[in-house]
Amino acid sequence: TQLLEQSPQFLSIQEGENLTVYCNSSSVFSSLQWYRQEPGEGPVLLVTVVTGGEVKKLKRLTFQFGDARKDSSLHITAAQPGDTGLYLCAGSSAGDSNYQLIWGAGTKLIIKP
Amino acid sequence: GAVVSQHPSRVICKSGTSVKIECRSLDFQATTMFWYRQFPKQSLMLMATSNEGSKATYEQGVEKDKFLINHASLTLSTLTVTSAHPEDSSFYICSARPFGTAQETQYFGPGTRLLVL
């Protein structure tokens, strides 16, 4: 059974600080996706990483896929209150014909003004 | 971008009644649709995977006779919670995987909040 361990599960920091969220697994994924979810809404895709060692930037957000495609990180620089939300990582395995996603437990992020 | 809608967004029903939730891909055809359940402050839990024209594949522990899934077309899937009970109260989210694009991509609906009294 594939598992994706996401940490931390909860993070509350002041505006302007930096933070990193991690997703780790013992399994190899063909791709890994990061989502952000607001209360009462569905997840919104932020980025998909597919190549080992890949780094993608989305404004103040930097996403990295591990060289072995077993782990990923999300780094936020100078966090703002608008970054508050639930961040979810999800991995996809090429061995699954339906490409089901394996989900991390989520990181509840609160940025205090 | 790809848009997925869900209807209704919120429903309150009495115990014992059935509730149908619709999931539509508005601007693309979906090869596969997924149904998730999410408890407060938790991650998504996959309930079932449905491919158009075939029976849904349910995850372990999900009762197929209680959660009926119909994927009648490439743009519509429905989830019917039969004989709902208070423990079925939850946030239900669908997602759709577009036909002919990057295999891993799923687009999510806005979710349906179900409250069973």
Boltz contact constraints between the chains, C-beta under 6 A:
constraints:
  - contact:
      token1: [A, 31]
      token2: [B, 104]
      max_distance: 6.0
  - contact:
      token1: [A, 41]
      token2: [B, 110]
      max_distance: 6.0
  - contact:
      token1: [A, 42]
      token2: [B, 93]
      max_distance: 6.0
  - contact:
      token1: [A, 42]
      token2: [B, 108]
      max_distance: 6.0
  - contact:
      token1: [A, 42]
      token2: [B, 109]
      max_distance: 6.0
  - contact:
      token1: [A, 42]
      token2: [B, 110]
      max_distance: 6.0
  - contact:
      token1: [A, 42]
      token2: [B, 111]
      max_distance: 6.0
  - contact:
      token1: [A, 43]
      token2: [B, 108]
      max_distance: 6.0
  - contact:
      token1: [A, 92]
      token2: [B, 104]
      max_distance: 6.0
  - contact:
      token1: [A, 98]
      token2: [B, 32]
      max_distance: 6.0
  - contact:
      token1: [A, 98]
      token2: [B, 49]
      max_distance: 6.0
  - contact:
      token1: [A, 99]
      token2: [B, 103]
      max_distance: 6.0
  - contact:
      token1: [A, 99]
      token2: [B, 104]
      max_distance: 6.0
  - contact:
      token1: [A, 103]
      token2: [B, 43]
      max_distance: 6.0
  - contact:
      token1: [A, 103]
      token2: [B, 44]
      max_distance: 6.0
  - contact:
      token1: [A, 105]
      token2: [B, 43]
      max_distance: 6.0
  - contact:
      token1: [A, 106]
      token2: [B, 43]
      max_distance: 6.0
